[in-house]
Amino acid sequence: MSVVLIAMQELKRVLRDPSGLLLTLALPLALTVAVGFISGRVPLGRPPSDGFDALSYVAPGMALFAMMFSVRQAAKTTVDDADRGITRRLRSAPIGEISIAVGRTLSGVVMVAAQLLLLVGVSSALYGLRWGSPLPVLLLCLALSLSAGGWAALLVSLGRTSRGVGTLGTALTLVFAILSRSFAAVVPSAPWMDALSRITPNHWGLHGFSALALSGTLGSIAPDLLRLVLMSVTLWILAPLAGRLMTWRRKT
Amino acid sequence: MSLVEVNDLGKSYGSLAAVQGLTFQIEEGEVFSLLGPNGAGKSTTIGMLCGLVDPSAGDARIGGISIRGRSRQLRRTCGIVPQEIALYEELSVRDNLVFWGRLYGLRGKTLGTRVQAALSRFGLADRATSVVRTLSGGMKRRLNIAAGILHGPRLVFMDEPTVGIDPQSRRAILDLILELKAQGSTVLYTTHYMAEAEELSDRVGIIDHGRLLAMGSCKELAQGIGGQESVLLQLGNEEDGGRLVQELEGMPGVKAASDGSRVTVAAARVSQILPRIVEAAASIRASLRDIEIREPNLETVFLAYTGRALTASGGEA
């Protein structure tokens, strides 16, 4: 019960925070519309029947770029809450510490999944973009939001301060987008970049979305889903260890 | 049986002992203050009693329940008003109260009635729908207290709730605490303001460097220092304060401390040594603006036990 209460409270906060909403929902939507306009697509017009459709590649890249911004935002809120004594106050309430962590993560997962699905929905409705079968798309969005939760936890441990998390989060968002070539699929990249991009959720997300757009099935993206879930679990294990390492480094 | 029983409680961070050998009791309906400078161990003590900090030594029982178990029943018994404004700034006053109330198990009509009562009692009824970040500092402080006591706890921890606010808001908060006291609430209050401790508390514990140096009612504490009096000297220059303290240090049975141009001197029968104090001031060419002899108070007690004065910012002088 307390998990749901905390998750609802966190979601309410996001919805009542204009800057957060702008960054997580309005900005990616505006970018998608802008890219559609630049690539010559007319809203509610006919999708191109043949040839390269820039939007069909850029839209998932945009969605994943926006997802990483949400990760940064969620991590920053967690650190700000600790600074403002909210976490301390929550911990003094008659609820378990796990409820607090799960509640917060749940709200983040729901938020990111909603953000991805909104982009999928709007780009489909506006430009007739083909994302693939609804169920695999939904599952891919959920797996991506789980991995986003893991990255947010690691970001909190490594960044520690609001400023640190903000800077590191922005850097991570940009580096992940570049490594996974979120906006420039046709540009060839170095093999080391390809290898490194495998640690990013953007890489597996793009891989999965591309497969689904090319009539892929749930079976064809199952390895991507599994990798994203494993990434999430690994990050949740790494996050507290990284936190301890940072504390030790600060002391020495 | 006392509501709070603290036995030899201690907390160490590596080689640093933040709190050591703390032993005291708080009776039901009592306001007990921990008075000490910043870093004395007040917040660590509250942290341990709330179950937020694991003690390194000793134990404490609240309503018979050990704090070591981190029991939910114990946490439901307590209400905490933290030093920080621990509120959701992007949400409304009412939303905040509803959330904290629910977290402590309040539901339905009871929750609605309690929230409404708190809004009226804390003078926030007309700002119920306002977003917290738009409130004044004093209003946020009041809401911070309201969120801590909404569920009607048997014991309230208040960790320096008047830090950084204007005198009018401070007065309003002190009146609220006096109201709580009149209603029979048990409060553990931490502060570095001696006037607050004197006004609010049934008993005061003086804490410094993690140790409880003395404990009792203000009267008992004053008697405990052997009828010492204090004289307050107001000098013309801030630099003269430290120099005068150095001059007075050699006098037997005299303890002196300065806070800028304000010097506090504690001694038995201070009136008899007043001429020597004035001579000392004259010898360093300090201009004396005002001299006030005071009855023994917490300021004298703190100076007598620690050898230092407590400044308005919570530091030591």
Interface residues (C-beta under 8 A of the other chain):
Chain A: S2 L5 Q9 K12 R13 R16 D17 R84 G85 I86 R88 R89 L90 R91 S92 A93 P94 I95
Chain B: C50 G51 L52 R72 Q73 R75 R76 C78 I80 P82 Q83 E84 I85 A86 L87 Y88 E89 E90 L91 D95 F99 W100 R102 L103 Y104 G105 V131 A147
